[in-house]
């Protein structure tokens, strides 16, 4: 019998926690809840959930602070973090991804769509673990990426990337010069569902260019993206 996946919900609104807990438990998940950032971190460390659904604005510690702290703990390396927030400005998405989030889901959203997004993230997370174990270094003239230890080195200098930016770079570098369309990227990085906002990919591409240089990722308008050696 399959062990239920653990979900941690961190939100300061009791009604939201109650509603989400009820529906996610009906889907067979093992659900834990916290109403502030500190409690969320404590629960994450004690339960080691498969996924954390995290509000942005909370007392004690906000979602950005919680996400950053989660990413400092090795025991939570395989934990997926998704923001679930009413703040949908570009800078909020950027801050969320820069803090290390795997996805950003804007409120309001139907419970059916939220459940589908969570399922897609969990499925993709499991596939990523398998792929990381089998994949070795990807090397170009300037950049070396090691998917076993999540490191990126450009011209001898280490570059720190949040998990999804790392996975996106690894995908593009796996087949230099090949054009990946948006649907392929969504399927490879976020699972089969492409219900994430189109801005999700745009934000990651923009941040990658800032860190590795504009000349390495080419946009083909209306088609997709390619890595240029």
Secondary structure, DSSP 8 states (H G I E B T S, - for coil): -----EEEEE-S-HHHHHHHHHHHHHTT-EEEEESSHHHHHHHHHHH--SEEEE-SS-SSS-HHHHHHHHTT-GGGTT-EEEEEES---HHHHHHHHHTT-SEEEESS--HHHHHHHHHHHHHHHHHHHHHHHH--EEE-SSEEEETTTTEEEETTEEE---HHHHHHHHHHHHTTT--EEHHHHHHHHH-S---S-HHHHHHHHHHHHHHH-GGGEEEETTTEEEE--
